[in-house]
Amino acid sequence: MQEVFLCNSGCEANEAAIKIARMYGNQRGIDTPTIIVMEKAFHGRTLATLSATGNRKVQAGFEPLVKGFVRVPYNDLDAIRQVARHTPNNVAVLVEPIQGEGGIRMPDANYLHNLRKICDAHEWLLMLDEVQCGLGRTGKWFAFQHTDILPDVMTLAKGLGSGVPVGACLAAGKAAGVFKPGNHGSTFGGNPLASTAALTTLNIIVQDNLLDHAGKLGEWIKHQLQTRLGGVKGVVAIRGQGLMLGIELDKNCAEIVGKTLDKGLLINVTADNVIRLLPSLIFSQTEAQQMLDILCPLVVEFLAQE
Ligand SMILES: Cc1ncc(COP(=O)(O)O)c(C=O)c1O
């Protein structure tokens, strides 16, 4: 990437990405540029990012939403081609390589590769929201590195500062140079504390070989989940990559969060029926075993209830 804009959060980084896309469109003479976004996407809670988010619950009560987004189903290339045919003012696609809040939804094989090709054919920016899946979580620095593509814009946050609030919007190729000084900024963006936390985090990821660790431990956990829960009635799917895993059940399972918490395990349920596991990159195999020993019996018990 050629440019890095340091931000305070993931939503600010995505806000910056949306601004880059609009400015890119405006600079090409398109007065009302649109950006393709996905159903079940999550991009944040500022006005533009909640408008880009594909979840009515996040948007409700904040109307009027920010205009300029065209929504299509995730993993549906034909829907993208339709937009290309009918929306000449479209300028970008904003997508999570793996949908997090949407329920740990994986891209189909070649989805991102073909999305890149469509973007190139129409001179659209391909903007990847790696706020949740980036920075080692999937076993590579960025989730897109499991494919052969490069994005024009990428956003990061969450793991970047190991808990210290910091985000980043990175731009390359035709997206670089779109922002001029003053087009984006905030009082605390890129402050010394946050920048030091981010730099230290990146160094520790390298020193402690955490990419490899996240990839291998994640595969092991997924295999264990498949062995212990794969055949259980009511388990719809076990999916994910590295330490970004989801267990989809056939019913709403929000109540499992309280049950695991009572046993000292903090998990999260997203999209109503997907148990989401996003442990820290320094999670050990012993801790993973403890997690499995608490979680798996509770899932079996929960699904056995009428
Ligand atoms: C994919 C994705 N994008 C953006 C955000 C928003 O980040 P933040 O909460 O730092 O504003 C999130 C938060 O969950 C996210 O998962």
The ligand as an SDF file (V2000), in Angstrom:
LIG
                    3D

 16 16  0  0  0  0  0  0  0  0999 V2000
  -15.7480   -5.6290    9.7110 C   0  0  0  0  0  0  0  0  0  0  0  0
  -15.8860   -4.4730   10.6570 C   0  0  0  0  0  0  0  0  0  0  0  0
  -15.7710   -3.2260   10.1800 N   0  0  0  0  0  0  0  0  0  0  0  0
  -15.8760   -2.1620   10.9800 C   0  0  0  0  0  0  0  0  0  0  0  0
  -16.1370   -2.2960   12.3190 C   0  0  0  0  0  0  0  0  0  0  0  0
  -16.2640   -1.0800   13.1830 C   0  0  0  0  0  0  0  0  0  0  0  0
  -15.1140   -0.9310   13.9400 O   0  0  0  0  0  0  0  0  0  0  0  0
  -15.1200    0.0040   15.2440 P   0  0  0  0  0  0  0  0  0  0  0  0
  -16.0060   -0.6770   16.2420 O   0  0  0  0  0  0  0  0  0  0  0  0
  -13.6900    0.0710   15.6440 O   0  0  0  0  0  0  0  0  0  0  0  0
  -15.6460    1.3190   14.8220 O   0  0  0  0  0  0  0  0  0  0  0  0
  -16.2720   -3.5770   12.8640 C   0  0  0  0  0  0  0  0  0  0  0  0
  -16.5720   -3.7630   14.2920 C   0  0  0  0  0  0  0  0  0  0  0  0
  -17.0180   -4.7950   14.7240 O   0  0  0  0  0  0  0  0  0  0  0  0
  -16.1480   -4.6960   12.0160 C   0  0  0  0  0  0  0  0  0  0  0  0
  -16.2770   -5.9430   12.4690 O   0  0  0  0  0  0  0  0  0  0  0  0
  1  2  1  0
  2  3  1  0
  2 15  2  0
  3  4  2  0
  4  5  1  0
  5  6  1  0
  5 12  2  0
  6  7  1  0
  7  8  1  0
  8  9  2  0
  8 10  1  0
  8 11  1  0
 12 13  1  0
 12 15  1  0
 13 14  2  0
 15 16  1  0
M  END
$$$$
